[in-house]
């Protein structure tokens, strides 16, 4: 079972996508990194990490790395970055990779969750 890490913004268009990615699989753990103090309406347990987008990219990446370091305990990390800004995506991916994890990009399709 994989750990899901998803980026999330307040964009209602992508909220439904992220919610289905969360709900359609039995994830070992779900971590949502968000630039807004918003939660996704789901019955699953989600660990939210809120970040300050006013920070410069290196500091933002370091902040995310510090916050997710103790939350990652497996080797299979699935990432969905359909939601959020490019700056958030770069900081998130940098943090995961600097911690030594490989990643699989996953997306919701008409046939369920697929790796791309």
C-alpha positions in Angstrom: 0.0 0.0 0.0 1.3 3.5 -0.9 1.4 6.7 0.9 -0.5 9.4 -1.0 0.8 12.9 -1.1 -1.4 15.4 -2.9 -1.1 19.1 -3.4 -4.3 21.1 -3.0 -5.6 24.7 -3.5 -9.0 26.2 -3.1 -9.8 25.6 -6.7 -13.2 23.9 -6.8 -12.5 22.4 -10.2 -9.7 20.3 -8.9 -11.1 19.6 -5.4 -13.4 16.8 -6.8 -10.4 15.2 -8.5 -8.3 15.2 -5.4 -11.2 13.9 -3.3 -11.7 11.0 -5.6 -8.0 10.2 -5.7 -8.2 10.1 -1.9 -11.3 7.9 -1.7 -10.9 5.4 -4.5 -7.8 3.7 -3.1 -6.8 2.2 0.3 -3.9 4.4 1.0 -1.5 3.6 3.9 -1.5 7.3 4.7 -2.9 10.4 3.1 -1.0 13.7 3.2 -2.4 16.8 1.6 -0.1 19.8 1.2 -2.1 23.0 0.8 -1.5 26.7 0.3 -4.9 27.4 1.8 -6.4 26.6 5.2 -9.1 24.4 3.5 -9.9 20.8 4.1 -11.3 18.3 1.6 -14.7 16.8 2.6 -13.9 13.1 3.0 -14.4 10.5 5.7 -10.8 9.3 5.3 -8.1 10.4 7.7 -6.1 13.1 6.0 -2.9 14.7 7.5 -2.9 18.3 6.3 0.3 20.3 5.9 -0.4 24.0 5.4 2.4 26.2 3.9 3.1 29.9 3.6 3.3 30.6 -0.2 4.9 34.0 0.6 8.1 32.2 1.4 10.8 31.9 -1.3 11.0 28.5 -3.0 14.1 27.2 -1.1 12.5 28.0 2.2 9.1 26.6 1.2 10.8 23.4 0.1 12.7 23.2 3.4 9.5 23.9 5.4 7.6 21.1 3.6 10.5 18.7 4.0 10.6 19.4 7.8 6.8 18.8 8.0 6.6 15.6 6.0 9.9 14.0 7.2 8.3 12.1 10.1 5.1 11.3 8.2 6.8 9.1 5.6 7.4 5.6 6.8 7.1 3.5 3.7 8.9 3.3 0.4 6.0 3.6 -2.0 5.0 7.3 -2.4 2.2 8.2 -4.9 2.0 11.9 -5.8 -0.9 13.8 -7.3 -0.2 17.4 -8.2 -3.3 18.2 -10.2 -4.2 21.0 -7.8 -2.1 23.9 -6.6 0.5 26.2 -8.1 3.7 25.5 -9.9 5.6 26.9 -7.0 3.9 24.5 -4.6 4.6 21.6 -6.9 8.3 22.4 -7.2 8.7 22.8 -3.4 6.8 19.6 -2.7 8.7 17.5 -5.3 12.0 18.9 -4.1 11.2 18.1 -0.5 10.2 14.5 -1.3 13.2 13.8 -3.4 15.6 15.4 -0.9 14.3 13.0 1.7 15.4 10.2 -0.6 12.1 8.9 -1.8 11.2 7.9 -5.3 7.7 8.9 -6.5 5.0 7.6 -8.7 2.7 10.2 -10.3 -1.0 9.1 -10.1 -4.1 10.5 -11.7 -7.8 9.9 -11.7 -9.0 8.6 -15.1 -12.4 7.3 -16.4 -10.9 3.8 -15.5 -9.9 4.7 -11.9 -6.6 5.7 -10.4 -3.7 5.2 -12.9 0.0 5.7 -12.7 1.3 8.1 -15.4 
